[in-house]
Amino acid sequence: MQYLAVLVWLAVFAGLAVLGYPAAARLFSRFRSSGAGFALPIALVTVWLPVYWLGKLSFGPLTVAAGLAVLVGVAAALSLDREALRDRELRLGEEIGIDRRAAAETAVVFLAAFLFLIAVRSVDPAVHAAGGEKYLDYGMLRTLLRSGTLPPEDFWFAGEPVQYYYGGHLVAAILTVLTGSAPELAYNLALAGFYAMLVTAAYDLAANVAAEREFDARTGGAVAAFFVGFASNFATIGRILLGFLPPGLRESLAPGIEALPLSGEGFSYWNASRVITDTVGGNTFPTINEFPLFAWLNGDMHAHMMGTPFLLLAAALGFALYLTPAEERRRRLGLLAVVPLLGFFQIVTSTWSFPSVFGVTYLALALAPADPTGLLPNDVAERVRAGRQQVADLIGGDGADRALAELERLLVPLGVVGGLVAVAGVLGLPFLTRTMTGGSERTIALLPAAARSGVLELFAVHGAFLCVFGLFLFSRLRGDERLPLLTAVLGVGAVAVTLPLDVLAFTLPLLVVGWAVLRFRDAGYETVLIVAGAGLVTIVEFVYVSEQAGPLRMNTVFKTYMQVWVLWSVGAGTAVAGLLAGAKRAVQRAERPGVGRGVVVPAFVALLVVSTSLYGGFALSGHFADASDPTLDATEMPSWYEEGELAAVDWLDWNADGETVIVSAPAQGGTPGMYNWNSAIASSLTGVPTVVGWAHEVGYRGSEAYDARVGAVDALYTGSPADAASVIREHDVNYVWVGSAERNRYGDELVNFSDRAGYEPVFTHGDVVVYEVTAAELPT
């Protein structure tokens, strides 16, 4: 394995984190860790912003150097006021108990998570086409590194800019330049870096939330890191338990689902990510209910994964707002000023999670102890309060005033956050209009009632979190409130399942009880995250984005559930720490400790950890079973790849420059399919643009534009010399690729370019021939 490259990347991560720490300490001065776990994401966003804008003019090592210079300047400027910052830290340290060891903790967590994923990727490093989007992700990284400007040219639609959220791939490209790595190594090293940032951010945020609640910080952080880095849903334990049921009962509860033996024989890591299905008109459509371990084990470097550390950065900003008292208005406004920049970054990195950045900010403002009207200009705030009082006097009674105050608490943050969204939208408008729209056929659609998730599906996917949150919120209530509330929850659940609105059986109690507990009981920021995740789970049961990427809401669940898992992991970490703290206090208060909370709660936590670890145990044991020579080379392909194709890819990679264009067979449903190893292999593994590639382009540009190019390319391979010349001149094609994909697609209709003027075979290996085109010799 490439140990030197691993050390270089760790050194670069450490250097960036050191440079990002002054900004993290300023933003998160009330955290026990001073925000050390977010220093690296902050540094990367700080470098990314100037690189993105300067990249419109020129992108390359000098642009990355300019971005790094901005980071150094920001760090230096914030460090100049070191004395004032130290005084503030000392004052806050006495007030909240800043732990100087917490920064070291986050470094250890990052190192452990990074090396864990390095080990995982080293035995399966290839960006093969089967079962994922690695062709897309690796091709995106390669085309960025070849590009001279941003956005890069679309390697599956030559001559046009990429119409995909490429911000995370740009982060990976920046890291590739900073480390001086070869792209084939950078892919897996960047993947490990995103994973480590996510686990570290979850640990740090949960530890800080737990510390603020006077729970054990390390317990909260460790549980959150476990959930986001290793835990799975209940699908695996559910299949094991099915095996203990009589066959008739098993089939009635889970029709079509096979039981899993305790030995794990027949286990596939894939199944747990395909639990929820949509059924309409007798047809069943899958959804993708991923969780982090599945995603990183599968090895895509996809946008919904790369955006997760920065979603937690937004959640951390929300927590900083939540902690800041109303009298520190300037500081609160300063924190809010960062949110649009992070929102803009998320637009380009993972557009699906862009709304969640502002949703979490809204909830943090609406549910924080501080009055949100304090954010408004003084004269505006006074008018708002006066208007509320006038309406209350008109209605009469203190109850009206309290109700209006709650309404004000909802509406004022809505206006504030609406303004932040507008700023981020203006910053991201060029990307949204030019890069993301085009001929896209995306629309917002209502989900048919028959397609909504069933109660057992929802419990299999979200059950671990629901058990933790239900028990935690239940413990926040007084004794005389618990039985009536439990009765109401059961009633709501029965009605919801009958309607059918199964999702409300779970999320409505979390939303209502969570909100009420936050406003009127002992609760903290963990409950804000509980409410945020419950809102996302509820939304995707009613609306979805209709698009080419998948039937019904497959892609909507795919991109939304990862956000839910990440937010809920932090909430679960704090909730478990709270449950254990409550159990410890109960034992200390008891005169004769017996079988009570002191035993039940730790047993519940242990059972939860074991049940959600079975998937990881089975998956990793199978993953490492066939390990041979470890490597991080993403182009070290499995045996089913043909040697001639890979040799041709290496030749093209070596001979192509930033202006090179090729033509190859399109990858649609059929032969070759999109997820076939030889589909658009040359462009996907080199970043060299081909005239038309994967059918994903239908979702980006519309079927008319894609089909037109497919027809033109088909004519090039099967039609007259004039047909081929027309395509070559229109797209400035330099090389014609003839490999197994082209031979399979066109069969006997495939022309022999060796018999035509203007085509010279410059590479031949087995059945693969690459022809260099001399346009001047082609027919006019």
N, C-alpha and C positions, 0 to 999 in steps of 0.2 A: 504494500500500500504506500501511497505517496505521503510519508510522514512529514517531510519538509514543508509540503504545501499546507498541511493541517496546521503546523506551527506558525507559518506565515499568516494564515487567515486568523488564527487566534491573536497574534500580535497586532494585526490591523484592527480587529474588533476591540482589543484592549485600548489601543490608541484612540480610536473614535469615541469609546465610552469615556475616556479621561477628558477629551475635548467637549463631550456633551454634558459632563457632570455639572459644570457651573450653571448651565441653563436649567438642568433638572433640579438642582438644589434651590434655584430661585423660584421655579414654578411650584415645587413640592416641599417647601420649607417646613410645612407642618407634618410631613411624613417622618416616621421613626427612622427611615432609611435615607431621608433627604432625596428621595426619588432615584436612588442609584440604579434600581432595576430598569429605569426608563431612559438612562443616559444614552445608551446605544441607539434606540429608536429615534430619540430627539436629534442625535447627531446625524443620523441618516436622512431624516426629513430636512434638516438644515442644509446638508450638502445637496440633496435632491432638488430643492426649489430653484436655486440659481442654475444648476445643470439643466433642468427642464427648460427654463426660459432662454438661457444662452444657447441651448441646443437647437433652438429654432434657426439660429444663424450658423452655428457650427458645433458638431458634437465629436468629441474625441478626448484624448488624454489631457489636452490643455483645458478643455471645458471642465473635466473632472477636477483638475488642479484648481481652477477658479472656484468651484464649489467648496473644495476643501479649504481654500483660503478664507472664504466667507465663514466657515465653521470656526476656524482659528481666530478670526477677528471677533466673532460673537463671544467666544470663550474668553478672549483677552479683555474685551470690554466689560464683561460681567465680573471678571476677576479683579479689575482695577479697584472696584469698590469693596475690596476684600474686608476691610476693617468694619464697615457698616454691616456687611453680610455676616461677619463673625459675631458681631454684637447681637444681631437678630437671631442667629442660630443658638447662641448661649441663652437668650431670653426664652426662645421657644423650646430649647432643650430642657430648661427647668420646668416649663409649662406642660409639655407633652411627652417628655422623656425620649429624646432622640438617642438612638442606640448606634454608637460608632461602629459596632461589629456588623450592623445590618448590610453595609456596602460589601463587606467581605462575603457575607452569606449569598448575596445575589451573584457575586462572581463565581462562587462555588457551584451554585445552581446552574448558571449559564454553561460552565465548563462541563459539568456532568451531562446536561442535556445535549450539548454539542457533540461530545464524544459518543454518547449513546446513538445518536442518529448517524454519525460517521460509521459506526460499527454496522448499523442496519443497512446503510446504503452500500457499504464496501462489499457485501456479498450479493448484491443485486443492483449494480450501478447503472445498468443500461437504460437509455431513453428509447426503449422499444415501443412499438405502436400498439401492442395488445393491451386492451383493458384500461385505457386512460388517455390522457392528453399530453403525454410527454413529447410527442412530435411537435405539437403546437408550442409547448413551453420552451423546449430546447431551440426550436427554430426561431422563436422570438428573441431569445438571448443572442443567438448567432447573428440575426439580421441587425440587431442593435449595435453589436460590435463591428459590423461591416459598414454601418450607416455613417454618412458624413453630416447629416442633419436629423432633427426630430420633427414630426414623427418619422420612424423608419419606413422604408418601402415594404409593402406587404409581400412576404416571400411566397404566398400562395395566390397572389393577384398582382403580377408584375406591373410596374408603372404607377401604382396607386399607393397612397399611404395606408399604414395599418389602421383598421377600424376596430380596435380592440383595446381594452384597458391594459396598457403596457407599463404602468408606473412601477409595479413590483419587479418586472423584468429589468426595468431601468435601474432600480436599486442593485439588482444582481450584476448588471453590466458595470455599474460604478465600482462595486466591490472587486469585480474581475480586473478592472484597470488598476485600482489601487494596489492589489496584490500581485499584479503582473502574471496572473494565472492563465493557463491554456483554457479555452472554453469548456473542453470536455471534462476538466477537473472542476472548474468553477461551478458548473451546474449542481453537482452534489454537495460541494462545500457551501454554496449559497443556500441550498435547501436546508442543510443542517443549521446554518445561521438563523434562518427564519424560525425554525422550530425552537432553537435555544432562546431566541428573543421572546417567543410566545410563552414558553414555560417560565422564564425569568420574570416577565411582566406579570403573569398570573400570580406567581409566588409573592412578588413584592407588593402588588396591590392588595391581595388578600391579607398578607401579614400586616399591612398598615391599617386596613379596615378593622381587623381583629384587635390590633393594639388600641385603636381609638375606642373600641367597645369594651376594653379591659379584658379581652380574652387572650389566650396564649397566641402570640403573633406567629411563632414558628409552626405551631400546629395548623393555624389557618393557612399559612403560606404553603406548607407541605401538602395539605389536602388539596388545595387548589392546583398545585403543580401536578399532583397525581391525576386529578380529573382531566386536566387539559393535556397532559403528556402521555398517559398510559391507560386510563380507564376506558371502558366501552359501555355501550348500552346494555339492556337486559336481554337482548336477543339470544346470546349464547347460553346464559344460565337458564333462560326460558326453554330452550330446546332440550337441555339436559333434564329439566324437571318434567317435560312432556314424556320422557321415557319411562317415568314411574307411574304414569296414568294408564288406565285401561284403554285399549285401542279405540273403542267407541267414543269415550269421553274425550280422548285426545283429538280425534277427527272433528268432533263437534266444536271444540274450543279453538283449534288451529288447523282448519282444513288445508291440506296440501303441504304442511310444514313437517319435515322429517325430524324425528327425535335425534338427539346427539348423545352417544355414549360417554360415560365419564372419561374414557380413555382419549376422547377427542378424535377417534377414527372417523374419517370422512369430513372433518372440519375444513371449511374454506373461509379464509379471512374476508371474502367478498360478501357473504350472505348477510352479515349484520348491518351492512350499509344499504340494504334493499328490503327493509321491513315494511314500510308503508307503501301501499299501492292505491291507485285510483281506478275505480270500476264504473264505467259509463256505457249503457246500452249493451251490457254483456261482455264488453271488451275491458281487459285489465291493462292498465298502464303503470309502469314502475315509477317510483320517485327515488331520489338519492338522499338518504338520511345519513350523511357522513358524520364522523367524529374525528378528532385530530389524529389519533393513532392510525386509523385506517388510511387517512389521506397521506400521511408521511410514509407509511409502510408501502403504499402503492407507488409513491415516488413521483407523482406529478409536482411541478412547481407552478401551481395554478394560482390565479388571482385571489380566490376566496381563502386560500391558505396564507399567502403573503400579506394580506391585509389584516390578519388577526392581531399581530403585535401592536399595530397602530390603532386598531379599534380599542384595545385595552389602554393605550395611551390616551384616547379620548375619554374612556371611563375614569382614568386617573385624574384627568383635568376636571371631570365632573366631581370627583371626590374632593379635590382641592377646593373647588367652589363650595361644595357642601360643608367643608370645615371652616371656611373663612367667614368671620362674623360680619354683620351688616355694616358696622362702622368702618370697616376697611374697604370702602367702596372703590378706591383706586386700584387696590390689588385685585378685587373681583373683576373689574373691567379689564385689567391686564390679562387675567386668565382667559376671559371671554375673547380677547383679541387674538389669541392663539388658535381658537377653535376654527375659524374660517380657513386658515392656512392648512390645518390638519384635514379639514373637510375637503378642500381642493385637492390635496394630496390623495385622499381616498377616492375621489372621483376618478382620477387617472389610474389608481392602483387597483381598486376593487369597487366599482361603481355600485354594486349591490349593497355594500355596507355604508355607503355615503349617508343615507338617511339615518342610520343608527348612530353615527357620530353626533348628530344634532338631537336625536331622540333621547340619548343618554344625558346630553347637556340640559335638555328641557326638564327631564325628571329630576336631575340634580338641583336645578333652580326651584322647581315647583315644590319639592319635598324637603328642601334644606331648612334648618331652623331659622335662617336669616330671611327677613321680609324681602321678597323680590322687587318691591317697588323702590327700594333703596338704590337700585341700579339706574333708575330713571333720573333725568335732570330734576333738580329740586322743585322747580315750578310745575313741571309735569306731574311729579309725584304728589305734590300738594293738591293739584286739581283732581287727580285720581281718588285720593283719600276723601276730599270734600264731596265729590260726586257719589262715592259709596255711602257716605254719611247721609247725604240728602235722600238717597233711595231708601236707606234703612229707616230714616225718620218717617218717610212717606208710608212705608209698609208697616212700620211699628214693631217694637220688641227687640230684645237683645238677640233672639234667635235669628232674626233677619240680618242683623249686622254680622253675626258669625257666618251665616251662609254666604253673604256677599263677600266677606273676607276670604272665604275658601274659593269662591269664584274668581276673585281678584288674583289669588295665588295661582290659579290655573291660567288666566288670560294674560297677565303681565309677562310671565316667562315665554308664553307663546309669541308675543310680539317681539321680545328681545331675540329669541332664537330665530324667528322669521327673518329678522334683519341679518343675522349671521349667515343664514342659508342664502340670502340674496347676495351677500358679498362673495361667498364661496362659489355661487352660481355664475357670477360675473367673471371671476378668475378662471373658472372652468368652461366658460361658454365656447371658446374656440375648440376645445377638445370635444365638447358635447355636440356641437353643431357640425364640425367638419369630420371628426374622427369617429364618432359613435353613431351618427344617424345615417346619412347617405341613403341607400335604398333599403334600409332595415325594415323588416316586416313585423317588428315587435308591437304588441298592443296590450293594454291592461284589460283583463277579462274576469268575469265572475265565475267562481268555481261552482259547478252543478252540485246540488245537495247530495246526490247519490255518490259523488266522488269524494266526499269528505272522509277524513281518517276515522277508523273505528277506535273504540275505547281500548281494546287490547293492543292494537298497533301503537297507539300513542303511549300506552304504559310501557311497552317493550322499548320504545325509543327514549322516553323521558322519565321513566319510572324511578331511576336512581335519584334524580334531582327532586322529583315530586315527593318522594319519601322524606328526604332531608328537609325540604322546605316546609312540608306539612307539619312535621314534628317540631321544627324550629318555631314557626309562627304560632303553633298551638301552645308552645311553652311561653310565649310572650303575653298570653291572655291571663286574666284572673280566673280563679277556680270557678266562680259562679257564671263565667261567660262561656266556659268550654263546652258543656253539654248542649246548650242552645245552639252554639255555633256548629258543633259537630252534626247536630240534627239538620240544621239549615244546609250544610255542605252536602250531606247525603241526599237531601231533597232536591237540591239544585242538580246534583249528579244524575239522579233518576230522571228528572225532567229533561235534562240535556241529552241523555242517551235516547230517550223516547222520541225526541223531536224529528230527526236526529241532529244534534249539535254536540257530539261527543266531546269535542275539544273544550267546551265550556265547563264540563264536569271537572276538569283539571285547572284550567287557567282562570276561570271566573273567581273561584275562591282565592287564588293567589293574587289576582288583581285587586279585588275588593278588600280582603283581609290585609294584604300587604300594604295597601294605601292607608287603610284605617290605622293599622299598627304604627306605621311611620308617623302619622299625624298625631296620634293620641296615646301611644304606648311607648314602651322601651324598645326601640328599633334603631337601626342605623343604615349606613349606605349599602350594606349587603341586601337589604330589602328593596332598595332602589333597583339593584341589578336583577333581583327576582322579578319585580314588576316589569322591567324592560324586556326580559326574556319571555315572560308570559304574553306580553303584547305581541311580540314577533310570532310566537307559535300560533296565536289566535288569528292574526292577519292572514297567514297563508292558508287558512281553512276557508277563506271567503273570497279572496282575490289572488290573482297570479298574473305573471307576465306570459302571454301567449307568444311563442317564438319558435324558430326552426330548431333550436337546440334540443328540444325534446317534447314529447306529447304532454298535453295538459300542463300541470305544474311541476313536472320533473325537475326542471332547472331552478324554479323558484324555491322549492324545498331544499334543493342542493345548496344554493348560495345563502339561504337564510338560516338553515339549521346549524351551520358552522358558527355563525354569530351567536346563536342561542347557546350553543355548547360552551363557547368561550366566556360569555357573560355569566352564565349560570355556574361555571366552574369556580369562578372567584366568589360568587355568592355562596356556593356550597362549602368552600373552604372556610369562610367566616362562620357560616351556620354550624358546621360540625365543631369548630372551636368553641362556639357558644354553647352547644349542647353538652360538650365535655366539661366546660367550665361550670355549667349549671349542675351537672352530676357531681362534680367535685365539691361544690358548695353544699349540696344536699347531704353528702356523706359527712362533711364536717359538722353540719348542724345536727345530725342524728345522734342521739345518745347511744343507741345500739344499732350500728350499721348492719343491715341485712340485705336481702335481695330487693333492691329498689333501683332508683335512678343510677346509683353508683355502679351497678352491674349491668342493667338493661341498656343504658346508653353506650358504654364501651362495646358491649356485645353487638349492638345494632351497627356501630361504626365498623367493627371488624367484619361482620357479615357483608356489609356494603362494599368494603374494599375487596374482599375475596370474590364476591359475585361479579364485580365489574373488572376483575383482573383475569378471569378465566380466558377471555378472548385474547388478551395480550400474551398470556402464557402459551396457548395453542398456536397463535399466529407466529410468534417469534421462534418457538421450537421448530416449527415447520420451515420458517424462513432461513434459519441457520443450519438446518439439517444437511443441506447439500453444499455448504460453504466449501470453497476450494481456495484458490489464490485470491485474497482480498485486493480490490482495486477501487479507485474512485473514478476511473475513466468511463464517462457516460457513453462512449462509443464502443465499449467492449461488449459486442452484441451476442445474444444467445445463438445456439447452434442452428436455429431454423433460418437465420439470415444467410443469404448466398454470398460466398466469398467474392464473386465477381462484382456484385452490387456495391459491397463495402469498399473494394479496391477503387471502383469508379468514383465513389463519394470522396475518398481520400485524394484522388487525382483532381477532381473538380475543386475541392477545398484549397488545394495548393495553387491551382492555376487561375482561379477566379479573382477578380478585383471588385471594387465597389460599384462598377458599372455593368457587370456581367448579368445576362438574363438567359435562362434556359427555357426549353419547352419539354414537358413530360406529360404522361397520361393523367387526366383528372381523376381524383379519388372521390367517387360517389358510392351510393349503395349499389351493390353488384360487384363487378370485377374491374379493378381491385376495390374492395370496400375501404372505407376510411381507416379502419383499425387493422389494416393488413400491413405487414412489415414492408412491402415494396410499394406502398402507395405514397407518391410524392416524396420518395426517400431522399432524393438528391437535395431538394430545396429544404426539407425539414432538418436534415443533418448538417447542412452547411450554411443556411440562411441566404443562399443565393436564390433570388426570386425566379419562380416559374410562372408561365403565362396563366395557368389556372391549376389549383391544387385541391385541397380538401373541400368537401361540400359545406363545411362550416361557413364558407363565404356567402352562402345563401342567407344566413342569418345576419351577416354584416352588411350585405349590399343588395339583397333581394334576389329572387329566383331568376328574374329576367336578365340581369347583368351576368349572373353566373352561367346560366344556360347558354347565353350568347357566346361566351368564351369557350365553353365545353364544345359547342358545335364547331367553332372555328378550329380548335385543336384537333378534334376528330377529323376534320377535313384535311388538316395538315398531314396527318399520319395515313390517311386512306385516299385522299383526293389527288387532283392533278398537280403538276409542278406550280401552276399559277396560284392554286389555292394555298399551297404551302408558302409560296413567296409572299402572298398578301399578309399572312399572319406574322411571318418573320419580320417584314418591314414595319408593320404596325406596332410591334412590341419590341423592336430592336433586339431580336433574339441572336445570341452568339453561338449557342450549342443546342443540338437536338439530341435528346436522351432516348435511347432505345434499349430497354431492359425487359425484365420478366413482366412487369406491369403492362407495358405497351404490347408485348407479344400476346399476353393473355386477353387483353381488352380487344385487340383488333384482329388477332388470328391471321387468316390468309389474306385479309384485306390490307395488312400492313405493307406499305411500299418499301422498296429497297432503295434507301437514300444513296447507297454506293453507286447506283446506276444513274444518278442525276448530277448535273453540273452544279457546283456551288457547295457541295457537301463533302467534306474530307474527314474520314475516320481518324481521330486523333487519340482515341483510347479504345482498346479492345481487350476484353477478358471474358472468356467463355461466351455466354449469350448476350453480354452487355457491350454495346457499342456507343460511343459518344462522338457525334459528328460536329465539327466546327463549320460554321456557316460563313461563306463569302457572299455577301448580299449583292455585290456587283455582278456576280455570275448567274444570279437567279433570273428567271424570265420576268419581264416587266408587264 
